Amino acid sequence: MVSLTTTRLTVALGPRTVVRDVGMALEPGRLIGIIGPNGAGKSTLVRALLGLIRYRGRIELDGVEIGSLARERVARQLAYLPQGQTLHWPLSVERLVGLGRLPHLAPMSRISAEDESIVERAMARADVLHLRGRVATELSGGERARVLLARALAVGARGLIVDEPLASLDPGHQIDVMELLRQEAEAGSLVVTILHDLTMAARYCDRLLLMAEGRLIADGTPLEVLSEANLHEVYGISAWIEGDRTPLVVPTGRVGR
Protein backbone atom coordinates (compact mmCIF):
# COMPACT_ATOMS: atom_id res chain seq x y z
CA MET A 1 0.00 0.00 0.00
CA VAL A 2 1.01 3.62 -0.56
CA SER A 3 0.37 6.61 1.69
CA LEU A 4 1.29 10.29 1.51
CA THR A 5 1.60 12.64 4.47
CA THR A 6 2.41 16.34 4.48
CA THR A 7 3.44 18.64 7.32
CA ARG A 8 3.27 22.41 6.84
CA LEU A 9 3.68 21.98 3.09
CA THR A 10 4.36 25.32 1.41
CA VAL A 11 5.19 25.99 -2.23
CA ALA A 12 6.32 29.27 -3.78
CA LEU A 13 6.43 29.86 -7.53
CA GLY A 14 8.67 32.85 -7.99
CA PRO A 15 7.62 35.59 -5.57
CA ARG A 16 4.13 34.15 -5.06
CA THR A 17 3.23 31.56 -2.40
CA VAL A 18 0.83 29.14 -4.08
CA VAL A 19 0.40 26.46 -1.38
CA ARG A 20 0.37 27.48 2.28
CA ASP A 21 0.97 25.28 5.34
CA VAL A 22 -1.00 22.26 4.14
CA GLY A 23 -1.01 19.31 6.50
CA MET A 24 -2.84 16.09 5.61
CA ALA A 25 -2.60 12.32 5.52
CA LEU A 26 -3.70 10.54 2.34
CA GLU A 27 -4.39 6.85 2.81
CA PRO A 28 -5.27 4.11 0.29
CA GLY A 29 -8.70 2.57 -0.12
CA ARG A 30 -10.68 5.79 -0.53
CA LEU A 31 -11.21 7.98 -3.58
CA ILE A 32 -9.92 11.42 -2.57
CA GLY A 33 -11.00 14.49 -4.52
CA ILE A 34 -9.31 17.88 -4.45
CA ILE A 35 -11.66 20.72 -5.32
CA GLY A 36 -11.51 24.50 -5.33
CA PRO A 37 -11.70 27.46 -7.70
CA ASN A 38 -9.18 28.27 -10.41
CA GLY A 39 -5.89 29.39 -8.90
CA ALA A 40 -6.51 27.69 -5.56
CA GLY A 41 -3.22 25.77 -5.75
CA LYS A 42 -4.61 22.31 -6.53
CA SER A 43 -2.28 21.37 -9.38
CA THR A 44 0.73 22.83 -7.60
CA LEU A 45 -0.16 20.77 -4.54
CA VAL A 46 -0.20 17.47 -6.43
CA ARG A 47 3.04 18.30 -8.24
CA ALA A 48 4.64 18.87 -4.86
CA LEU A 49 3.23 15.57 -3.58
CA LEU A 50 5.08 13.86 -6.42
CA GLY A 51 8.32 15.64 -5.61
CA LEU A 52 8.30 17.42 -8.97
CA ILE A 53 8.77 20.95 -7.62
CA ARG A 54 10.62 22.51 -4.71
CA TYR A 55 8.74 22.94 -1.45
CA ARG A 56 9.13 23.76 2.21
CA GLY A 57 7.83 21.55 4.99
CA ARG A 58 7.75 17.78 4.75
CA ILE A 59 6.23 15.21 2.39
CA GLU A 60 6.46 11.53 3.29
CA LEU A 61 5.79 8.64 0.93
CA ASP A 62 5.19 5.57 3.09
CA GLY A 63 6.91 7.34 5.97
CA VAL A 64 10.01 8.35 4.00
CA GLU A 65 10.77 11.94 2.95
CA ILE A 66 9.99 11.95 -0.76
CA GLY A 67 12.95 14.16 -1.62
CA SER A 68 15.32 11.44 -0.40
CA LEU A 69 13.90 8.79 -2.74
CA ALA A 70 15.19 7.99 -6.23
CA ARG A 71 12.88 9.28 -8.95
CA GLU A 72 12.53 5.77 -10.39
CA ARG A 73 11.18 4.49 -7.07
CA VAL A 74 8.66 7.33 -6.82
CA ALA A 75 7.57 6.75 -10.43
CA ARG A 76 6.94 3.06 -9.73
CA GLN A 77 4.82 3.85 -6.69
CA LEU A 78 2.91 6.93 -7.89
CA ALA A 79 1.47 7.19 -11.40
CA TYR A 80 0.63 10.74 -12.49
CA LEU A 81 -1.71 12.10 -15.13
CA PRO A 82 -1.28 15.88 -15.44
CA GLN A 83 -3.91 18.07 -17.00
CA GLY A 84 -3.86 19.27 -20.59
CA GLN A 85 -0.93 17.25 -21.90
CA THR A 86 0.15 18.05 -25.46
CA LEU A 87 1.42 15.22 -27.66
CA HIS A 88 4.32 16.07 -29.94
CA TRP A 89 5.38 12.70 -31.38
CA PRO A 90 3.22 10.70 -33.83
CA LEU A 91 3.29 7.48 -31.82
CA SER A 92 0.63 4.82 -32.11
CA VAL A 93 -1.77 4.64 -29.19
CA GLU A 94 -0.39 1.25 -28.18
CA ARG A 95 3.19 2.55 -28.09
CA LEU A 96 2.14 5.65 -26.17
CA VAL A 97 0.36 3.60 -23.52
CA GLY A 98 3.40 1.33 -23.39
CA LEU A 99 5.49 4.28 -22.18
CA GLY A 100 3.77 3.77 -18.85
CA ARG A 101 6.03 0.75 -18.32
CA LEU A 102 9.25 2.81 -18.49
CA PRO A 103 9.72 3.08 -14.69
CA HIS A 104 10.02 -0.73 -14.59
CA LEU A 105 12.48 -1.13 -17.46
CA ALA A 106 16.26 -1.18 -17.25
CA PRO A 107 18.16 1.09 -19.65
CA MET A 108 18.08 -0.18 -23.25
CA SER A 109 15.79 -3.09 -22.32
CA ARG A 110 12.72 -4.02 -24.32
CA ILE A 111 9.13 -4.40 -23.20
CA SER A 112 8.33 -7.96 -22.11
CA ALA A 113 5.29 -10.15 -22.70
CA GLU A 114 4.15 -9.35 -19.16
CA ASP A 115 4.49 -5.63 -19.88
CA GLU A 116 2.46 -6.06 -23.06
CA SER A 117 -0.28 -7.82 -21.08
CA ILE A 118 -0.39 -4.95 -18.57
CA VAL A 119 -0.62 -2.41 -21.41
CA GLU A 120 -3.45 -4.41 -22.97
CA ARG A 121 -5.43 -4.40 -19.71
CA ALA A 122 -4.82 -0.67 -19.22
CA MET A 123 -6.17 0.11 -22.69
CA ALA A 124 -9.21 -2.08 -22.09
CA ARG A 125 -9.98 -0.36 -18.77
CA ALA A 126 -9.71 3.10 -20.33
CA ASP A 127 -11.87 2.00 -23.32
CA VAL A 128 -9.19 2.69 -25.94
CA LEU A 129 -8.43 -0.79 -27.27
CA HIS A 130 -10.19 0.07 -30.51
CA LEU A 131 -7.78 3.00 -30.92
CA ARG A 132 -4.58 0.95 -30.50
CA GLY A 133 -3.38 1.38 -34.08
CA ARG A 134 -4.31 5.05 -34.41
CA VAL A 135 -1.72 7.83 -34.34
CA ALA A 136 -2.09 9.55 -30.98
CA THR A 137 -1.60 13.07 -32.33
CA GLU A 138 -4.63 12.59 -34.61
CA LEU A 139 -7.08 11.77 -31.80
CA SER A 140 -9.85 13.99 -30.52
CA GLY A 141 -9.41 15.68 -27.15
CA GLY A 142 -11.59 13.12 -25.38
CA GLU A 143 -9.87 10.17 -27.03
CA ARG A 144 -6.47 11.59 -26.14
CA ALA A 145 -7.53 12.06 -22.52
CA ARG A 146 -8.54 8.40 -22.24
CA VAL A 147 -5.32 7.22 -23.88
CA LEU A 148 -3.23 9.21 -21.43
CA LEU A 149 -5.24 7.76 -18.56
CA ALA A 150 -4.44 4.30 -19.96
CA ARG A 151 -0.75 5.22 -19.94
CA ALA A 152 -1.00 6.14 -16.25
CA LEU A 153 -2.78 2.87 -15.49
CA ALA A 154 -0.10 0.95 -17.36
CA VAL A 155 2.45 1.99 -14.75
CA GLY A 156 0.78 -0.47 -12.39
CA ALA A 157 1.52 1.78 -9.41
CA ARG A 158 -0.29 1.48 -6.07
CA GLY A 159 -0.82 5.21 -6.10
CA LEU A 160 -2.58 7.19 -8.83
CA ILE A 161 -2.79 10.98 -8.99
CA VAL A 162 -4.85 12.49 -11.81
CA ASP A 163 -5.43 16.17 -12.55
CA GLU A 164 -8.82 17.03 -14.07
CA PRO A 165 -9.42 13.64 -15.75
CA LEU A 166 -12.93 14.62 -16.88
CA ALA A 167 -11.87 17.52 -19.12
CA SER A 168 -12.86 16.96 -22.78
CA LEU A 169 -14.89 13.84 -21.98
CA ASP A 170 -18.53 13.26 -22.90
CA PRO A 171 -20.92 12.42 -20.01
CA GLY A 172 -20.74 8.68 -20.59
CA HIS A 173 -16.96 8.58 -20.47
CA GLN A 174 -16.94 10.92 -17.46
CA ILE A 175 -18.95 8.30 -15.60
CA ASP A 176 -16.66 5.53 -16.88
CA VAL A 177 -13.55 7.34 -15.63
CA MET A 178 -15.02 8.07 -12.20
CA GLU A 179 -16.14 4.44 -11.86
CA LEU A 180 -12.64 3.32 -12.82
CA LEU A 181 -11.01 5.61 -10.24
CA ARG A 182 -13.39 4.36 -7.59
CA GLN A 183 -12.58 0.75 -8.48
CA GLU A 184 -8.86 1.50 -8.17
CA ALA A 185 -9.43 2.93 -4.69
CA GLU A 186 -11.66 0.04 -3.62
CA ALA A 187 -8.94 -2.38 -4.75
CA GLY A 188 -6.60 -0.80 -2.20
CA SER A 189 -4.80 1.90 -4.19
CA LEU A 190 -4.23 5.48 -3.14
CA VAL A 191 -6.24 7.52 -5.66
CA VAL A 192 -6.26 11.32 -5.68
CA THR A 193 -8.03 13.37 -8.33
CA ILE A 194 -8.54 17.06 -8.97
CA LEU A 195 -12.12 17.83 -10.02
CA HIS A 196 -14.20 20.87 -10.92
CA ASP A 197 -17.57 19.10 -11.25
CA LEU A 198 -18.93 19.28 -7.70
CA THR A 199 -21.70 16.77 -8.26
CA MET A 200 -19.27 14.20 -9.70
CA ALA A 201 -16.99 14.85 -6.73
CA ALA A 202 -19.90 14.35 -4.33
CA ARG A 203 -21.17 11.22 -6.05
CA TYR A 204 -17.91 9.32 -6.38
CA CYS A 205 -15.41 10.60 -3.82
CA ASP A 206 -15.22 9.30 -0.28
CA ARG A 207 -13.27 12.32 0.91
CA LEU A 208 -12.93 15.86 -0.39
CA LEU A 209 -10.18 18.42 0.19
CA LEU A 210 -11.40 21.97 -0.46
CA MET A 211 -8.70 24.51 -1.29
CA ALA A 212 -8.74 28.28 -1.67
CA GLU A 213 -5.84 30.70 -2.06
CA GLY A 214 -3.37 27.91 -1.41
CA ARG A 215 -4.88 26.82 1.89
CA LEU A 216 -6.79 23.71 2.87
CA ILE A 217 -10.17 25.11 3.88
CA ALA A 218 -12.12 21.90 4.54
CA ASP A 219 -11.37 18.18 4.68
CA GLY A 220 -14.08 15.57 5.11
CA THR A 221 -16.95 13.73 3.48
CA PRO A 222 -18.77 15.35 0.55
CA LEU A 223 -21.70 16.21 2.84
CA GLU A 224 -19.36 17.92 5.29
CA VAL A 225 -17.33 19.82 2.71
CA LEU A 226 -20.01 20.83 0.19
CA SER A 227 -21.98 23.03 2.57
CA GLU A 228 -23.73 26.24 1.58
CA ALA A 229 -21.32 28.19 3.78
CA ASN A 230 -18.22 26.66 2.15
CA LEU A 231 -19.55 27.18 -1.39
CA HIS A 232 -20.36 30.77 -0.51
CA GLU A 233 -16.96 31.45 1.05
CA VAL A 234 -14.73 29.64 -1.46
CA TYR A 235 -16.56 29.89 -4.79
CA GLY A 236 -18.67 32.98 -4.13
CA ILE A 237 -21.80 31.15 -5.26
CA SER A 238 -25.20 30.13 -4.02
CA ALA A 239 -26.22 26.56 -4.80
CA TRP A 240 -29.10 24.14 -4.58
CA ILE A 241 -27.91 21.09 -2.62
CA GLU A 242 -30.07 17.98 -2.53
CA GLY A 243 -29.46 14.50 -1.11
CA ASP A 244 -28.50 12.96 2.20
CA ARG A 245 -25.77 10.54 1.09
CA THR A 246 -24.40 11.84 -2.22
CA PRO A 247 -25.32 15.51 -2.66
CA LEU A 248 -26.46 16.88 -5.99
CA VAL A 249 -24.91 20.35 -6.22
CA VAL A 250 -26.38 22.84 -8.70
CA PRO A 251 -24.86 26.35 -8.65
CA THR A 252 -27.66 28.90 -8.89
CA GLY A 253 -25.82 32.20 -8.99
CA ARG A 254 -23.06 34.45 -7.83
CA VAL A 255 -23.45 35.70 -4.30
CA GLY A 256 -24.39 39.39 -4.28
CA ARG A 257 -25.18 39.52 -8.01
N, C-alpha and C positions, 0 to 999 in steps of 0.2 A: 504494500500500500504506500501511497505518497501523501504527504501533508506539507503545507506551507504555513509558516507563522511569521508575522512581522511585529516589530517593536519600534514604535516612534519612527516609522518609515517616512522619510521626507525626500522629495525629488525637486531639484531646481533645473530648469532649462534656460540657460543664460541667466539674466538677472531676475527672472520670474520664478517664484516657487509654485509648482504645479500640484504637488501632493504634499500634504501637511500632517505630520504626526499620526499616521495611520497605524493602528494596532489591531490585529485580528488573527484568528487561527482558522485555517481552511482545511477541513478534514474530508476524506473520501466518503463515498456512499450517498451524498446528497448533491443535487443539482443546484449550484450557487450562481445567482444572477447578480451582475453589477449594473445598476441603473443610475441615471442622473442626466441633467441637461448637457447640451454641447459645452465643451470646455470645462467640465467638472473634474477632469483628471483621470478618467476611467482607463483610457488606453495607455497613458503614461504609467499608471499603477500596475497594469499587467505586464508591461515591458520591464518594469523594475522587478516584479516577482520572478521573471525569467532570468534576471541578471544581465539584461541587455543594455541597461543604461546605468550611469553612476547614481548613487543614492547615499543618504545618511540614515543612520539607524541600523536595524538588523533585520535580515531576511534569512529564515532557516528552512531548508528543504530536508525533511525527515530529521530535524534536529541539528543539521550541519549548516553553518553559514554558507550561503549559496556562492558567495564570491570566492570561497576557498576550493570549490569543486571544479574539475575539468569541464570544459564546455561540452565535450562528448558525453560525459555522464549526465549532465543536465538535459541534453537533447534526447537521450534515451529514456529519461524519466518524465519529461514534460514536453508534449507535443503542442505546437503553437500555430494558430491560424490567425494572422493579422488581418485587419480590414483593408479592403480596397487594393489588393495586390494587382500589379500590372505584370503581364507576361510578355517577355521580350524575345524568347526563343521559340521557333516553330516546332516544338516537340509534340509527339503524339500524346494523347491523354494517358495511355498506359505507361509510357515512359515518364511522364510528369508525375503521376501518382507513385511510380517506383522510386522517385527521389526521396520519398518518405523513409526509405530503408537505409539511407546514407549513414545515419548515426550508428548503425550496427555493422557497417562494412569496414574492413581494413583497407588501407590505401592500395589502390590499383586492383582490388578484388572485384569479382563479378557477382551479380545478384544470383542467389541460389534458387533451387526449386521451392524451398520453404519460403523464401522471400516472395517469389512469384505467387505462391498460394495466399500469402498475407495481402498482397496487392490486389489480388482477385477479390478477396472478401471485402476489402475496403471499398473497392469500386461498386460492388453489389450493394453494400450498406448505404452508400451515398447515391444510389440509383444513377450510376454513370457507366455501367457496363456496356450499354449500347453505344456509348461514345468512344470506346477504347481506341479505335483506329482514327478518330478525327484529330486534326491539328488543333492544339489547345488555343492558339492565338485566334482561331476562326470561330470560337464558341460565343454564344450569347453571354450576357452578364450573369444570368442565373445559372446557366450550364457551367460556366467557369467557376462560380462560387461553389458548386457541388463537387467539382473536380478537385478544387483546392482543399475542401473538407476531406475528401477521400485521401489526399496526400497526407493530411495530418493524422487520419486514422491509420494509415499504413505504417506509421512509426511504431505502433503497438505499445505506446507508452501507457503507464498507469495514471498519468495526469494529462489532462487535455484543457487547454486554455484557448478560447475562440472569441474573437472580437467582431461583434455585429454579424453573426452568421446568417441572419435573415435578410440582409440587404440584397436587393435584386431578385429575390425569390418570389414566385407566385404563391398564393395562399396554401395550396396543397403541399408544395415542397417546404414551406415554412413549418407546417405541421409535422412533416416527415423529419425535418432536421431536429425539431424540439423533441420529438419522440426518441430519436436516435441518441441525443444528448442525455435524455433521462435514462435510457437503457444503459448507457455507459456508466452513469452514476450508480444505478441500481446494481450493476455488476461489480461494484466496488472501486471504481476509479474516482479520482478527484476531477471534477468537471466544473470549470468556471467559464461563464459566458457573459459578455457585455451585450445588453439589449436596450432598445428604445421603445419597443412595443410593450406597454405596461400590462395589457391583458395577457399577452403571451408569457410575460415574466410571472404573472400571478398564477396562471394556469399550470405551468410546468415546473417552476422553480420551487425547491423546498426552503430556500433561504435567499433573502435579498439584501444586498449592500447598497445603500442609497448614498451617493456622493454629491457634493456641491462645493464649488470653489476649492477643490483639492482635499476637502475634509470628509470623513466618514460621518454622515449625519444620522443614519439609522441602520440597524443590523438586526434582522429577525425574520419571522415568517412573512409571507406576502400580506396577510391581514394586518400584521403589526406595522409593517413599513408603509404600505399604500393607504395611509390615512388621509382624510381631507386636510388636516393640518400640515402634514408633510408635503402633500402635493401643492398646497398653497405656498408654503415657505420656499420649497426648492424649485418648483417649476413655474410658480406664479400663475397657477390655473385653478379654476374650479372644476369639479368632475362629479359625474354620477357614478357611484360605486355600489354594485349589487352583488350579493352572494356571501354566504357564511364560510365556505371552505376555500373556494378559488374565486376571488373577486373578479368581476367584470368591470373594467375601468374605462369610462368614456369621458374624455375631456369635453367640457361644455363651454369654456370661455376663459379669457384672460381675466385675472382678478383686477377689478378696478376699471375695466374697459366696457 
